[in-house]
Amino acid sequence: MVGMVNSSPLISVEELARRIGESDLRIVDVRWVLGRPGAGRLAYDAGHLPGAIHVDLDTQLADLSVANAGRHPLPRPAALEGTLSRAGIGDDSLVVAYDDVGGWVAARLWWMLERLRHRAVRVLDGGIGAWTAAELPLHTDTTNYPEGRLRLADAWSGTVDRDDVLDRLSRAVILDARGGPRYRGETEPIDPVAGHIPTAVNAPTDGNLGPDGRFLPADQLRVRLQGLGAASVQGLGAAPAPEGAASAPEGGVIVSCGSGVSALHNALAMRIAGLPDPLLYVGSWSDWSTAGYPVATGPEPGDPPVRA
């Protein structure tokens, strides 16, 4: 597997531009639009980074046949392994994922490969917007790579389901990555109930980014995330917490969103900040809101429900 001296999960447009043409580089366009199936592929066809392949969130980074698990259940690891190997990704590939929404779709692929033990994976900081702002070229041709030899782990780790979350409500910090209006229950464009999981703290993804659409520096992310409660949580094979970090509740940090995708922007931000990796509630609000479980509305996290 390709190694990189820099341990950051991000790669800059400048470094990626220098690496274009390397035989083991695989750039993955994961652009996607909610409610518009195929829109990401159309965007790819209209112009993408040189040598990039396209991978679809709905059909390749999720298994929509899984019932009662939210809108974007994780695929079986073997299925993802097959998808990516057929696209030309192998054990020796450096995978760079990018999107056009600040990195939260790209973070999904980063997290998936990390969890399945492919460590040479990065997110393009600033996405395609940063690439074009640097006046770097886009291509419209489709690149076909030979099938890769990829061996991923055979099981997901670092996830929780809705019953796990319910059990941890009084002991965990839950970061909800959705925008404020959805978190507060003022609007709900897709799921059946408006609001948020009781005790969840609103942590919108755009708070991780600067005005240029790139991630904030690590120290600024650390301040933001620790202020939201994402402090030192031991275990999960993550980077050590910074010196002086406060301890989080024993239930750990759980990232959530609408369907388990943008939540991983906060997981990525935690990695950049040097905080331990959180748990992912895969089904997120799309799962919780169908279960008849307690719901909170308004700007405050709310209290955990009284357990019988």
C-alpha positions as CSV (number, residue, x, y, z in Angstrom):
1,M,0.0,0.0,0.0
2,V,1.3,3.5,-0.9
3,G,2.4,5.5,2.1
4,M,2.6,9.2,2.6
5,V,4.8,11.0,5.0
6,N,2.1,13.5,5.9
7,S,-0.4,11.8,8.2
8,S,-3.2,14.3,7.5
9,P,-6.3,12.8,6.0
10,L,-6.3,15.8,3.6
11,I,-4.4,16.5,0.4
12,S,-4.0,20.0,-1.1
13,V,-4.7,20.8,-4.7
14,E,-1.0,21.7,-5.0
15,E,0.2,18.4,-3.9
16,L,-2.4,16.5,-5.9
17,A,-1.4,18.4,-9.0
18,R,2.2,17.3,-8.6
19,R,1.1,13.7,-8.3
20,I,-1.1,13.6,-11.4
21,G,0.1,10.8,-13.7
22,E,1.6,8.6,-10.9
23,S,0.7,5.0,-11.7
24,D,-0.7,4.2,-8.2
25,L,-2.9,7.4,-7.9
26,R,-6.7,6.9,-8.1
27,I,-8.8,10.0,-7.9
28,V,-12.4,9.4,-7.1
29,D,-15.2,11.8,-8.0
30,V,-18.1,11.2,-5.6
31,R,-20.2,14.2,-6.4
32,W,-23.9,13.6,-5.6
33,V,-27.1,15.6,-5.3
34,L,-29.9,14.8,-2.8
35,G,-33.1,13.8,-4.7
36,R,-31.5,13.8,-8.1
37,P,-30.2,10.3,-8.9
38,G,-27.5,10.4,-11.6
39,A,-26.7,14.1,-11.1
40,G,-23.2,13.3,-9.8
41,R,-22.4,11.3,-12.9
42,L,-23.7,14.0,-15.2
43,A,-21.4,16.5,-13.4
44,Y,-18.5,14.1,-13.8
45,D,-19.2,13.7,-17.5
46,A,-19.2,17.5,-17.9
47,G,-15.8,17.9,-16.3
48,H,-13.6,16.1,-13.7
49,L,-10.1,16.0,-12.4
50,P,-7.6,14.3,-14.8
51,G,-7.7,10.6,-14.5
52,A,-10.6,10.6,-12.1
53,I,-13.2,7.8,-11.9
54,H,-16.8,8.3,-10.6
55,V,-18.3,6.4,-7.8
56,D,-22.0,6.8,-6.9
57,L,-23.1,7.3,-3.3
58,D,-26.5,5.7,-3.7
59,T,-25.6,2.7,-5.7
60,Q,-22.0,1.9,-4.8
61,L,-21.2,3.5,-1.4
62,A,-24.5,2.3,0.1
63,D,-26.8,-0.7,-0.1
64,L,-30.3,0.6,-0.5
65,S,-31.7,-3.0,-0.3
66,V,-31.1,-3.1,3.4
67,A,-34.3,-2.5,5.2
68,N,-34.9,-0.4,8.4
69,A,-31.4,1.1,8.4
70,G,-31.9,4.6,7.1
71,R,-31.4,6.0,3.6
72,H,-27.8,5.1,3.1
73,P,-27.0,1.7,4.8
74,L,-23.4,0.6,4.5
75,P,-22.8,-2.0,1.8
76,R,-21.2,-5.3,2.6
77,P,-17.4,-4.9,2.8
78,A,-17.0,-7.6,0.1
79,A,-19.4,-5.7,-2.2
80,L,-17.4,-2.5,-1.7
81,E,-14.2,-4.3,-2.3
82,G,-15.5,-5.6,-5.6
83,T,-16.8,-2.2,-6.7
84,L,-13.6,-0.5,-6.1
85,S,-11.3,-3.2,-7.4
86,R,-13.3,-3.3,-10.7
87,A,-12.8,0.5,-10.9
88,G,-9.0,0.0,-10.7
89,I,-8.3,0.5,-7.0
90,G,-5.9,-1.9,-5.4
91,D,-4.0,-2.4,-2.1
92,D,-1.2,-0.2,-3.5
93,S,-3.4,2.7,-4.6
94,L,-3.4,6.1,-3.1
95,V,-7.1,7.0,-3.2
96,V,-8.0,10.7,-3.3
97,A,-11.8,11.5,-3.0
98,Y,-13.4,14.8,-3.9
99,D,-16.8,16.4,-4.2
100,D,-18.3,19.9,-4.6
101,V,-20.0,20.3,-1.2
102,G,-17.0,21.0,1.1
103,G,-15.9,17.4,1.5
104,W,-18.8,15.6,3.3
105,V,-19.5,13.1,0.5
106,A,-15.8,12.5,0.0
107,A,-15.5,12.0,3.8
108,R,-17.9,9.0,3.4
109,L,-15.4,7.2,1.1
110,W,-12.5,8.2,3.3
111,W,-14.1,6.8,6.4
112,M,-15.2,3.6,4.6
113,L,-11.7,2.8,3.4
114,E,-10.1,3.7,6.7
115,R,-12.5,1.4,8.6
116,L,-11.8,-1.4,6.2
117,R,-8.0,-0.9,6.7
118,H,-7.0,0.8,3.5
119,R,-5.0,3.7,5.0
120,A,-3.7,5.4,1.8
121,V,-6.8,7.5,1.4
122,R,-7.1,11.3,1.4
123,V,-9.8,13.9,0.8
124,L,-9.1,16.8,-1.5
125,D,-9.2,19.9,0.6
126,G,-11.6,22.3,-1.0
127,G,-12.8,19.8,-3.6
128,I,-13.3,20.6,-7.2
129,G,-13.9,24.2,-6.4
130,A,-10.3,24.6,-5.0
131,W,-9.0,22.8,-8.1
132,T,-10.7,25.1,-10.6
133,A,-9.8,28.2,-8.4
134,A,-6.2,27.2,-8.9
135,E,-6.8,27.3,-12.7
136,L,-6.0,23.6,-12.9
137,P,-7.6,21.6,-15.8
138,L,-10.7,19.5,-16.0
139,H,-11.1,16.6,-18.4
140,T,-14.2,15.1,-19.9
141,D,-12.8,11.7,-21.0
142,T,-13.5,8.5,-19.0
143,T,-10.5,6.8,-17.6
144,N,-10.5,3.0,-17.4
145,Y,-8.0,1.3,-15.2
146,P,-7.1,-2.4,-15.1
147,E,-8.9,-4.2,-12.3
148,G,-7.1,-3.7,-9.0
149,R,-6.1,-6.3,-6.4
150,L,-7.9,-5.0,-3.3
151,R,-8.2,-6.8,0.0
152,L,-10.3,-5.0,2.6
153,A,-11.4,-6.0,6.1
154,D,-14.5,-8.2,6.2
155,A,-16.5,-6.3,8.8
156,W,-17.4,-2.7,9.7
157,S,-16.2,-1.3,13.0
158,G,-16.8,2.0,14.8
159,T,-20.6,2.1,14.2
160,V,-23.7,2.1,16.4
161,D,-27.4,1.4,15.6
162,R,-30.4,3.2,17.0
163,D,-30.7,1.0,20.0
164,D,-27.1,1.6,20.9
165,V,-27.7,5.4,20.6
166,L,-30.9,5.2,22.7
167,D,-28.9,3.3,25.4
168,R,-26.1,6.0,25.4
169,L,-28.3,9.1,25.4
170,S,-27.4,10.1,28.9
171,R,-23.7,9.1,28.5
172,A,-22.6,10.2,25.0
173,V,-22.0,13.3,23.1
174,I,-23.9,13.2,19.8
175,L,-22.9,15.6,17.1
176,D,-25.6,16.3,14.5
177,A,-24.1,17.6,11.3
178,R,-27.3,18.8,9.7
179,G,-28.0,22.5,9.2
180,G,-29.7,24.5,12.0
181,P,-33.3,24.6,10.5
182,R,-33.4,20.8,10.2
183,Y,-31.9,20.3,13.6
184,R,-34.3,22.7,15.2
185,G,-37.3,21.0,13.5
186,E,-38.3,24.1,11.5
187,T,-38.1,22.2,8.3
188,E,-37.7,18.6,7.2
189,P,-37.5,18.1,3.4
190,I,-37.1,14.3,3.3
191,D,-37.6,12.4,6.5
192,P,-41.0,11.7,8.2
193,V,-40.4,13.6,11.4
194,A,-38.7,17.0,12.1
195,G,-36.3,17.6,14.9
196,H,-33.3,15.9,16.4
197,I,-32.2,13.1,18.7
198,P,-32.6,14.2,22.3
199,T,-29.3,15.4,23.8
200,A,-27.7,15.8,20.3
201,V,-25.7,19.0,19.7
202,N,-25.9,20.8,16.4
203,A,-22.6,20.7,14.6
204,P,-23.2,21.8,11.0
205,T,-20.5,20.8,8.5
206,D,-19.9,24.3,7.3
207,G,-18.5,25.2,10.8
208,N,-15.5,23.0,9.9
209,L,-14.6,25.1,6.9
210,G,-13.1,28.5,6.2
211,P,-14.4,31.1,3.8
212,D,-12.4,29.5,1.0
213,G,-14.2,26.2,1.5
214,R,-11.1,24.4,2.9
215,F,-10.9,22.9,6.3
216,L,-9.9,25.2,9.2
217,P,-6.5,24.6,10.7
218,A,-6.2,21.8,13.2
219,D,-6.0,24.0,16.3
220,Q,-9.2,25.9,15.3
221,L,-11.0,22.7,14.6
222,R,-9.9,21.3,18.0
223,V,-11.3,24.4,19.8
224,R,-14.6,24.1,17.9
225,L,-15.1,20.4,18.4
226,Q,-14.0,20.4,22.0
227,G,-16.4,23.2,22.6
228,L,-19.2,21.0,21.2
229,G,-18.2,18.2,23.6
230,A,-15.9,16.1,21.3
231,A,-13.1,15.8,23.8
232,S,-10.9,12.8,24.8
233,V,-12.5,9.5,24.1
234,Q,-10.2,6.5,24.5
235,G,-10.2,3.5,22.1
236,L,-11.3,3.0,18.5
237,G,-7.7,3.1,17.3
238,A,-7.6,6.9,16.9
239,A,-5.0,9.5,17.3
240,P,-4.3,10.5,20.9
241,A,-6.2,13.5,22.2
242,P,-4.2,16.7,22.6
243,E,-2.6,17.5,25.9
244,G,-5.0,19.1,28.4
245,A,-8.2,17.8,26.6
246,A,-11.1,17.2,28.8
247,S,-12.7,13.8,29.0
248,A,-16.0,13.2,27.3
249,P,-18.8,11.2,28.8
250,E,-18.3,7.4,29.0
251,G,-20.7,6.8,26.1
252,G,-18.2,8.4,23.7
253,V,-18.8,10.7,20.8
254,I,-21.3,9.7,18.1
255,V,-21.6,11.5,14.8
256,S,-25.0,11.7,13.1
257,C,-26.7,13.6,10.3
258,G,-29.6,12.8,7.9
259,S,-28.4,9.4,6.6
260,G,-24.9,8.8,7.8
261,V,-23.0,10.7,5.1
262,S,-22.4,14.3,6.2
263,A,-21.8,13.1,9.7
264,L,-18.4,11.9,8.5
265,H,-17.4,15.4,7.8
266,N,-17.2,15.8,11.6
267,A,-15.3,12.6,11.9
268,L,-12.8,13.9,9.4
269,A,-12.6,17.2,11.2
270,M,-11.9,15.3,14.5
271,R,-9.1,13.4,12.8
272,I,-7.6,16.6,11.5
273,A,-7.9,18.1,15.0
274,G,-6.0,15.2,16.6
275,L,-9.1,14.0,18.5
276,P,-10.0,10.4,18.8
277,D,-12.3,8.9,16.2
278,P,-16.0,9.0,17.0
279,L,-18.6,6.3,16.4
280,L,-20.9,6.6,13.4
281,Y,-24.7,6.3,13.7
282,V,-25.1,4.9,10.2
283,G,-28.9,5.3,9.9
284,S,-28.8,8.7,11.6
285,W,-32.0,10.8,11.5
286,S,-33.4,8.9,8.5
287,D,-33.5,5.8,10.8
288,W,-34.3,7.4,14.1
289,S,-37.3,9.3,12.7
290,T,-39.0,6.2,11.5
291,A,-38.6,4.2,14.8
292,G,-41.1,6.1,17.0
293,Y,-38.2,7.1,19.3
294,P,-38.2,10.3,21.3
295,V,-37.6,13.5,19.3
296,A,-36.4,17.0,20.5
297,T,-37.1,20.3,18.7
298,G,-35.7,23.8,19.1
299,P,-32.2,25.1,19.5
300,E,-31.3,23.2,22.7
301,P,-30.1,19.5,22.7
302,G,-32.9,18.5,25.1
303,D,-32.9,16.0,27.9
304,P,-32.6,12.2,27.6
305,P,-36.0,10.4,27.9
306,V,-36.9,8.9,31.2
307,R,-36.2,5.2,31.0
308,A,-38.9,2.9,32.6
